[in-house]
Amino acid sequence: MKVVVGIDLGSTTTKAVLLDEHGEIVGRGITNSRSNYAAASAVARDEALTSTRFSLLSRQLDSVSGNLGLDARGTLEALNHAFRLELYLEELGALQDRVNVLCASLPANEHKAPLTEASREILNDMRVHAPDLFGPGSQRKSDFFRDIAGAQFIAGAERAAVDQRVAFERLVGLFDRAILDIETRVPEREFSILLPRAVDIVRPGDGGSDPLRQALMTAALAAAGETIEEVAFVGTGYGRQTLPFPKECVRSEILCHGRGAHRVFPGTRTVLDIGGQDTKAIQVDNHGVVTSFQMNDRCAAGCGRYLGYIADELNLGLHELGPLALRAQKIVRVNSTCTVFAGAELRERLALGQRREDILAGLHKAILLRAMSLLARSGGIDNEFTFTGGVCKNPMATKLLQELVIENYGNGIQLNAHADSIYMGALGAAMFGLDDVNAGRGGMLPTFAIKKGYLADDARAPCAG
């Protein structure tokens, strides 16, 4: 299978989309943008390759499910959980190794032994309870390793601090140092090893007398063994100038979001993209070509980053803000959407006795009012109107946007908000990559991992999937 790769490097998350030679989406991947943008790009691409492998696995399972009475969909979901557990355990092992190295390098004093012992106990406990995070029906505030491991480690550090064995701040500082090193390594994903391990978790046994296990193992090895050849890369996004790509393989995020939105919703004429660091109002023609646009000011006011600060202040996951705001009884007027003062205003209003649901509703509305102003300056809203970016997954943001559109433009505007709209920029980038291949301009590929566990210095060398 030949694919083109589109990567959207955002300030908060990095996305990747894989298209086959016919322009069909075969894989999607997302990760946090990390302290190293090249690492973020590599991990997002690996996530998209994983998604592609599971698409291939799904086809294999469909082909054998009838004869074996197999619930193909349920089995695929179980294999996905098991695969994610294996990835998590591998990264947890790397984190434990790094923590051990850091502890060994500490000067010999009264803090070294308790810190080493407490960190070892915390990480061992994290390993024991890892299956609870990836079982059917499990709830996680994030799918990113840093967030999952960080929450578990901090909880363990709090318990250790209560026992007065070691200071909480020392343990958290140790984790912060170690996780930076883990996030800049990109280990190769050996699907021929990881997928069979997932089968072992879902259907344990030697397989000799279990035809279902044999069928699952055969399907896993077939999906892992199929060749995926990456023939072109195109990058875009807030951090596109830092991508380890040749400049010929970088496109404007305005063009990519417009084209990606038009691909998913062909009737699109206006696009609103609210990302982590900026907001874009884009007008496109009937071919998805951008005709005009407006962007927010140079700060992150009214963007996803602002919501992130609010979530941190309330000790909530970002995905919890929208559902909580939907429970508001009234909308509190918020004076500023400046991220610098976000926490201060939130604390002040909570101290006045205002409900956090009502405050959150006001915060969401303030963001959407700024977006409506941008849309007006870009030329208004034409039918159809497509909402993209990370904030489009927030149900309160989508609800308020719909209400504001009706209030200002009537009820004749169709609002498109897709569950995968966060991938629109990466999709548009991949479409430009496919154009390059069809025009004979493919082949300028970055190398993300020329040796296991580390990034390549040579960004122009070809890479294989």
Legacy VTK file of the C-alpha trace (Angstrom):
# vtk DataFile Version 3.0
C-alpha trace
ASCII
DATASET POLYDATA
POINTS 465 float
0.000 0.000 0.000
1.327 3.426 -0.978
0.308 6.383 1.176
0.869 10.111 1.504
1.221 11.658 4.952
-0.194 15.002 6.054
0.980 16.393 9.398
-0.606 19.344 11.220
1.767 20.577 13.925
-0.343 22.571 16.370
0.658 24.337 19.563
-1.223 21.809 21.705
-1.639 18.682 19.590
-0.022 17.314 16.446
-2.170 15.381 13.974
-1.377 13.089 11.045
-3.576 11.714 8.253
-2.642 9.005 5.744
-4.276 8.861 2.307
-3.905 5.980 -0.129
-3.304 6.409 -3.863
-7.045 6.879 -4.423
-7.323 9.663 -1.857
-9.104 7.528 0.749
-8.269 8.063 4.425
-6.571 4.919 5.727
-5.137 6.195 9.013
-5.278 9.052 11.535
-3.040 9.836 14.499
-2.763 12.467 17.223
-0.358 13.256 20.063
0.501 16.163 22.322
2.960 18.555 20.709
5.687 17.869 23.309
8.856 19.826 23.934
10.323 18.600 20.645
8.285 19.288 17.505
10.164 16.748 15.420
9.336 14.086 18.011
5.688 15.157 18.006
5.554 14.820 14.216
7.131 11.368 14.370
4.748 10.133 17.062
1.668 11.488 15.259
2.839 9.714 12.104
3.374 6.491 14.081
-0.133 6.820 15.524
-1.507 7.160 11.992
0.446 4.086 10.910
-1.018 2.224 13.901
-4.498 3.296 12.825
-3.735 2.000 9.339
-2.552 -1.340 10.708
-5.789 -1.682 12.642
-7.759 -0.881 9.485
-5.923 -3.756 7.803
-6.593 -5.943 10.843
-10.288 -5.081 10.677
-10.428 -6.343 7.099
-8.694 -9.563 8.123
-11.149 -10.120 10.984
-14.149 -9.451 8.751
-12.948 -12.146 6.371
-12.897 -14.857 9.066
-15.662 -13.726 11.442
-18.472 -15.561 9.642
-16.862 -18.987 9.779
-15.860 -18.688 13.448
-18.880 -16.867 14.838
-16.554 -13.997 15.751
-17.763 -10.563 16.858
-15.292 -8.753 14.613
-16.041 -5.274 15.947
-15.854 -6.272 19.618
-12.689 -8.287 19.048
-11.028 -5.395 17.226
-11.861 -3.073 20.119
-10.426 -5.553 22.631
-7.249 -5.921 20.547
-6.937 -2.138 20.388
-7.165 -1.877 24.187
-4.549 -4.606 24.559
-2.258 -2.975 21.995
-2.502 0.372 23.804
-1.673 -1.357 27.071
1.467 -2.842 25.510
2.560 0.587 24.220
1.907 2.145 27.620
3.924 -0.535 29.422
6.841 -0.055 27.020
6.869 3.707 27.621
6.452 3.144 31.350
9.510 0.888 31.272
11.504 3.599 29.506
10.328 6.145 32.097
11.381 3.828 34.929
14.816 3.363 33.357
15.265 7.135 33.055
14.139 7.773 36.625
16.629 5.154 37.825
19.451 6.897 35.945
18.492 10.288 37.390
18.302 8.880 40.917
21.706 7.232 40.539
23.208 10.566 39.470
21.949 12.408 42.557
24.538 13.525 45.105
24.833 11.309 48.156
22.746 12.971 50.883
19.773 12.297 53.113
17.299 12.767 50.217
18.746 10.274 47.731
17.667 6.966 49.271
14.067 7.979 50.150
13.573 9.593 46.734
14.893 6.509 44.938
12.761 4.141 46.994
9.563 6.201 46.703
9.883 6.677 42.936
10.509 2.947 42.456
7.413 2.074 44.484
5.273 4.572 42.578
6.363 3.288 39.172
5.935 -0.347 40.192
2.435 0.447 41.409
1.702 2.197 38.095
2.747 -0.940 36.225
0.547 -3.174 38.385
-2.521 -0.992 37.832
-1.877 -0.241 34.147
-4.436 -2.843 32.896
-7.178 -0.935 34.751
-6.584 2.052 32.449
-7.016 0.125 29.206
-9.778 -2.354 29.844
-13.285 -2.207 28.305
-15.201 0.761 29.694
-12.097 2.312 31.278
-12.114 6.098 31.647
-8.998 8.181 31.020
-8.727 11.973 31.028
-6.294 11.736 28.113
-4.851 9.230 25.644
-1.382 10.804 25.797
1.319 9.040 27.798
2.562 12.187 29.543
-0.929 12.982 30.834
-1.799 9.426 31.907
1.559 8.703 33.530
1.726 12.178 35.055
-1.651 11.807 36.766
-0.711 8.373 38.131
2.738 9.491 39.303
1.427 12.629 41.009
-1.204 10.583 42.848
1.572 8.282 44.052
3.728 11.261 45.038
0.875 12.640 47.125
0.584 9.331 48.980
4.331 9.240 49.608
4.259 12.823 50.897
1.456 11.964 53.334
3.655 9.179 54.701
6.339 11.877 55.164
8.947 9.753 53.451
9.897 12.280 50.782
8.784 15.754 49.737
6.080 15.912 47.070
7.967 18.616 45.150
11.086 16.457 44.878
9.156 13.543 43.385
7.290 15.738 40.892
10.541 17.449 39.908
12.072 14.031 39.252
9.127 13.065 37.023
9.296 16.374 35.117
12.966 15.837 34.328
12.447 12.247 33.247
9.375 12.813 31.066
11.168 15.418 28.955
13.686 12.780 27.928
10.962 10.210 27.244
9.033 12.613 25.038
11.994 13.252 22.758
12.598 9.588 21.989
10.646 7.875 19.231
10.996 4.107 19.557
10.083 2.027 16.539
6.762 0.239 16.746
7.353 -3.395 15.871
3.844 -4.385 14.822
4.913 -7.976 14.176
5.677 -8.193 17.912
3.075 -5.866 19.424
-0.005 -7.165 17.599
0.645 -10.823 18.560
1.141 -9.654 22.157
-2.290 -8.042 21.994
-3.720 -11.370 20.802
-2.055 -13.090 23.761
-3.856 -10.712 26.126
-7.257 -11.033 24.450
-7.051 -14.799 23.800
-4.376 -16.364 26.025
-3.204 -19.938 25.469
-0.781 -21.924 23.362
-3.122 -21.831 20.377
-2.714 -25.483 19.491
-6.321 -26.437 20.146
-7.944 -23.020 19.863
-9.024 -22.243 16.278
-10.217 -18.755 17.255
-6.856 -17.835 18.727
-5.108 -19.231 15.660
-7.342 -17.124 13.410
-6.653 -13.984 15.454
-2.922 -14.594 15.368
-2.978 -15.173 11.607
-4.971 -11.970 11.088
-2.604 -9.985 13.337
0.508 -11.206 11.535
-1.045 -10.502 8.129
-1.951 -6.931 9.150
1.510 -6.399 10.647
3.279 -7.789 7.592
1.658 -5.732 4.846
4.039 -3.164 3.362
3.093 0.497 3.798
5.192 2.737 1.577
5.132 6.459 2.368
5.626 8.281 -0.925
5.131 11.908 0.162
4.919 14.075 3.267
3.337 17.539 3.580
3.318 19.541 6.797
1.227 22.456 8.036
0.048 24.002 11.288
1.001 26.621 13.835
4.529 25.221 14.140
4.989 24.326 10.464
8.183 26.378 10.100
9.870 24.101 12.650
8.866 20.863 10.924
11.797 18.657 9.844
10.554 18.865 6.236
11.987 20.370 3.073
10.384 23.788 2.531
8.720 22.452 -0.630
6.707 20.112 1.589
5.202 22.787 3.865
1.820 24.438 3.202
-0.174 27.225 4.819
-2.571 26.045 7.520
-5.215 28.381 6.090
-5.125 26.535 2.760
-5.029 23.118 4.440
-7.971 23.736 6.787
-10.036 25.162 3.955
-9.303 22.229 1.692
-9.740 19.594 4.404
-13.104 21.023 5.482
-14.302 21.148 1.871
-13.234 17.518 1.357
-15.350 16.278 4.279
-18.231 18.701 3.681
-18.247 19.640 -0.043
-20.861 22.344 0.530
-18.528 24.285 2.826
-18.145 27.997 2.071
-17.070 29.303 5.503
-14.686 27.625 7.958
-14.031 28.488 11.596
-10.917 26.868 13.044
-10.308 27.336 16.767
-7.037 25.715 17.714
-4.813 25.891 20.760
-2.991 29.095 19.886
-5.013 30.856 17.185
-8.434 31.223 15.616
-9.000 31.430 11.865
-12.078 32.497 9.910
-11.769 31.246 6.321
-13.906 31.711 3.205
-13.605 29.132 0.399
-15.128 28.748 -3.062
-16.907 25.710 -4.465
-13.551 23.992 -5.088
-12.265 24.494 -1.535
-9.866 27.265 -2.595
-9.428 30.033 -0.007
-10.799 33.412 -1.098
-10.301 35.385 2.137
-9.462 34.867 5.800
-8.932 36.579 9.143
-6.877 35.469 12.156
-6.941 36.469 15.807
-4.421 38.786 17.438
-0.951 37.544 18.203
-1.879 36.308 21.690
-3.847 33.147 22.492
-6.889 34.957 23.913
-10.080 33.148 23.049
-8.368 29.958 21.848
-8.007 26.410 23.078
-4.996 27.316 25.200
-7.273 29.534 27.272
-9.612 26.610 27.972
-6.561 24.554 28.911
-5.611 27.039 31.619
-9.156 26.989 32.954
-9.136 23.181 33.058
-5.849 23.247 34.995
-7.265 25.745 37.492
-10.253 23.487 38.144
-8.151 20.291 38.126
-10.275 18.912 35.296
-9.506 17.224 32.015
-9.978 19.499 29.017
-12.698 17.189 27.706
-14.699 17.713 30.919
-15.171 21.487 30.496
-17.848 21.391 27.788
-20.166 18.867 29.479
-19.827 20.744 32.774
-20.655 24.084 31.114
-23.773 22.526 29.568
-25.161 22.191 33.098
-25.134 25.982 33.602
-28.300 27.644 34.892
-27.210 31.031 33.553
-24.311 32.486 31.610
-22.001 34.690 33.676
-20.541 37.625 31.767
-16.759 37.308 31.565
-14.697 40.468 31.216
-11.605 39.028 29.529
-10.467 35.995 27.605
-6.801 36.727 28.309
-4.969 33.563 29.338
-2.737 35.573 31.693
-5.702 36.596 33.838
-7.853 33.508 33.276
-7.081 31.911 36.620
-7.416 35.149 38.582
-10.874 35.948 37.206
-12.043 32.379 37.716
-10.912 32.365 41.349
-12.494 35.764 41.978
-15.871 34.671 40.656
-15.764 31.401 42.582
-14.978 33.404 45.734
-18.099 35.489 45.070
-20.132 32.314 45.235
-20.913 31.951 41.541
-21.387 28.407 40.270
-18.470 27.056 38.266
-20.889 25.705 35.618
-22.244 29.246 35.077
-18.735 30.715 34.969
-17.634 28.117 32.433
-20.649 28.915 30.277
-19.597 32.573 30.314
-16.022 31.685 29.428
-17.185 29.615 26.467
-19.462 32.391 25.235
-16.672 34.959 25.443
-14.528 32.753 23.199
-17.307 32.309 20.648
-18.106 36.038 20.575
-14.492 36.742 19.593
-14.773 34.107 16.885
-17.972 35.687 15.540
-16.144 39.000 15.253
-13.411 37.356 13.179
-16.018 35.733 10.941
-17.681 39.088 10.326
-14.361 40.662 9.337
-13.585 37.787 6.960
-16.845 38.274 5.046
-19.510 36.816 7.313
-20.945 33.300 7.233
-22.156 31.624 4.054
-23.900 28.293 3.859
-22.438 25.742 4.631
-20.452 26.646 7.737
-17.852 24.143 9.026
-16.303 24.198 12.509
-12.800 22.693 12.780
-9.935 22.515 15.275
-9.673 21.009 18.731
-12.355 23.230 20.274
-14.981 21.833 17.866
-15.041 18.689 20.046
-16.325 20.785 22.951
-20.154 20.376 23.055
-20.737 23.717 24.806
-18.695 25.556 22.179
-20.684 23.929 19.369
-24.016 24.686 21.096
-23.184 28.366 21.656
-21.814 28.741 18.126
-25.067 27.386 16.691
-27.085 29.840 18.809
-24.921 32.801 17.775
-25.138 31.862 14.097
-28.943 31.736 14.272
-29.035 35.016 16.213
-26.841 36.860 13.699
-27.478 35.075 10.376
-30.836 33.340 10.763
-31.601 29.638 10.850
-30.791 28.941 7.195
-27.092 28.195 7.848
-26.065 24.554 8.146
-23.373 24.105 10.797
-21.048 21.150 10.211
-19.185 19.876 13.271
-17.591 16.495 12.668
-16.159 14.260 15.408
-12.851 14.175 13.510
-12.766 17.865 12.581
-9.528 18.223 14.539
-7.875 16.361 11.628
-9.027 18.790 8.898
-5.663 20.557 8.632
-3.722 17.296 8.380
-6.233 16.020 5.816
-5.747 19.120 3.683
-1.967 18.706 3.923
-2.239 15.070 2.816
-4.365 16.150 -0.165
-1.625 18.562 -1.228
0.833 15.684 -0.859
-1.314 13.544 -3.147
-1.314 16.391 -5.685
2.494 16.376 -5.574
2.644 12.629 -6.183
0.170 12.794 -9.076
2.211 15.631 -10.613
5.445 13.647 -10.280
6.785 15.776 -7.413
6.784 13.097 -4.684
9.798 11.604 -2.958
11.041 14.403 -0.661
10.527 12.552 2.591
11.767 13.365 6.111
13.368 10.690 8.239
12.004 10.608 11.766
13.894 7.639 13.171
17.047 6.360 11.470
18.037 4.481 14.605
15.770 3.059 17.226
14.714 5.466 19.937
16.182 8.675 18.533
15.350 11.309 15.940
17.257 11.733 12.723
19.391 14.824 12.079
19.006 14.461 8.321
15.463 15.651 7.570
15.726 15.019 3.842
16.631 11.348 3.764
13.872 9.010 2.554
12.031 7.040 5.160
10.169 3.771 5.064
6.949 2.918 6.863
LINES 1 466
465 0 1 2 3 4 5 6 7 8 9 10 11 12 13 14 15 16 17 18 19 20 21 22 23 24 25 26 27 28 29 30 31 32 33 34 35 36 37 38 39 40 41 42 43 44 45 46 47 48 49 50 51 52 53 54 55 56 57 58 59 60 61 62 63 64 65 66 67 68 69 70 71 72 73 74 75 76 77 78 79 80 81 82 83 84 85 86 87 88 89 90 91 92 93 94 95 96 97 98 99 100 101 102 103 104 105 106 107 108 109 110 111 112 113 114 115 116 117 118 119 120 121 122 123 124 125 126 127 128 129 130 131 132 133 134 135 136 137 138 139 140 141 142 143 144 145 146 147 148 149 150 151 152 153 154 155 156 157 158 159 160 161 162 163 164 165 166 167 168 169 170 171 172 173 174 175 176 177 178 179 180 181 182 183 184 185 186 187 188 189 190 191 192 193 194 195 196 197 198 199 200 201 202 203 204 205 206 207 208 209 210 211 212 213 214 215 216 217 218 219 220 221 222 223 224 225 226 227 228 229 230 231 232 233 234 235 236 237 238 239 240 241 242 243 244 245 246 247 248 249 250 251 252 253 254 255 256 257 258 259 260 261 262 263 264 265 266 267 268 269 270 271 272 273 274 275 276 277 278 279 280 281 282 283 284 285 286 287 288 289 290 291 292 293 294 295 296 297 298 299 300 301 302 303 304 305 306 307 308 309 310 311 312 313 314 315 316 317 318 319 320 321 322 323 324 325 326 327 328 329 330 331 332 333 334 335 336 337 338 339 340 341 342 343 344 345 346 347 348 349 350 351 352 353 354 355 356 357 358 359 360 361 362 363 364 365 366 367 368 369 370 371 372 373 374 375 376 377 378 379 380 381 382 383 384 385 386 387 388 389 390 391 392 393 394 395 396 397 398 399 400 401 402 403 404 405 406 407 408 409 410 411 412 413 414 415 416 417 418 419 420 421 422 423 424 425 426 427 428 429 430 431 432 433 434 435 436 437 438 439 440 441 442 443 444 445 446 447 448 449 450 451 452 453 454 455 456 457 458 459 460 461 462 463 464
